[in-house]
Amino acid sequence: MSTTSITNKRELEFAVFCIENIAAAFGKPSGDVYRALSGENGILHQYIVPSYDVLHTQGKDYIVNDIREVMAERGVVL
């Protein structure tokens, strides 16, 4: 699976938004969430960043639930 780098400020802000809101949903430090999402499972660079155009148009609850589902599918436990 290929990875996508963050290429602009909007993508970076969105990635931070996702990490912070997942951290809040799980009651975990954002650093732990960043490490979990940027690890070998590829959620940050293979799902969140490439899906920016679609995901950023959704509401916070939808985005958090969507990422939680991807985490569950890929076996990511916080």
N, C-alpha and C positions, 0 to 999 in steps of 0.2 A: 504494500500500500504506500502510495507516495504521500509526502507531507507538503503542506502549504505554509509558507512563512508569512508572518504579519508584515504587510507592505505599506500600511498607512496608519495615521492617527485614529481614524474611525474604527479600524479593525482592532487596534490595540485597546482603545477605550471599551469596545464591545467585549473583548476577551477578559478585561479586568471586571467589567460588569458581571459577566457570567461567573467568574471565579468568586467574586464577592457574594453574589446571591446564592450560589451553591454552598459556600461556606456558612452563610446565615441559615440556610435550610437544614443543614446537617449539624449546626452548632459546632463547627470546627474552625480552626485558624485558616485564614486564606492561603498561607504558605503551604499547609498540608494539602489543600485542595489543588493549588497550582502544581505541586509535585505529582499528585495523583493523576491529574488530567494531562500533564505533559510527559508522562512516562511512556513505556512501551505500548500501552493501549492506544495511544495516538489520538485521544479524544480532542485535545486542544488543536493540534495541527492537521489532523485528518478529518475532523468533523466540525468543530466550532468555527475555525477560521474559514474553511471552504464553504460553509453554510451561512456565512455572514449575511449575504444578500437576502436570503429568505428569513433566517432567524431574527434579524434585527427589526423586522417589520411586525413581529409578534409581541404580545404582552409578556411581562416579567414572569408570571405564573406559568404560562405556556413554555417559555424558554427553560425555566428551571425544571419543570416536569419532563420536558423533552431530553434534556441533558441527563437527568436522573435515570431515564429509561435506557439511554445509551450506556451509561455507567453500569447499570444492571446487566445489560446484554454482554458487556465486555468484562464483567467480573470485577469491577472496581469497587472496593469497599473502603469507606472512610472511617 
